[in-house]
Amino acid sequence: MMSLRELVERYIVLGGGFNEPVALSAFGLPVAETERIFSAYDEDYHISRFFEFSELADPGAAKFLVNGVAITHVALNAEIQTIL
């Protein structure tokens, strides 16, 4: 599984900084792995409070099921750095 630090680093590269919505498909992972990783982090209160999942009207963004909810994008709050 991708470590939280790796996920945050990849997110920053893809989004150009914190609080920017990034398509989950941009992480370049297989669908099952994307859903598993983000679902696992979403289940952990100490981590999930820094994640903002959304379903944006972006024709190029694939939908993923994160704990049963259709999601296309994630934005990370900069405060996540406090737990890395």
Stockholm file with secondary structure:
# STOCKHOLM 1.0

chainA/1-84         MMSLRELVERYIVLGGGFNEPVALSAFGLPVAETERIFSAYDEDYHISRFFEFSELADPGAAKFLVNGVAITHVALNAEIQTIL
#=GR chainA/1-84 SS CCCHHHHHHHHHHHHSSTTCCEEGGGGCCCHHHHHHHHHHHHHCHHHHTTEEEECCCCTTCCCEEETTEEECEEEECGGGGGGC
#=GC SS_cons        CCCHHHHHHHHHHHHSSTTCCEEGGGGCCCHHHHHHHHHHHHHCHHHHTTEEEECCCCTTCCCEEETTEEECEEEECGGGGGGC
//
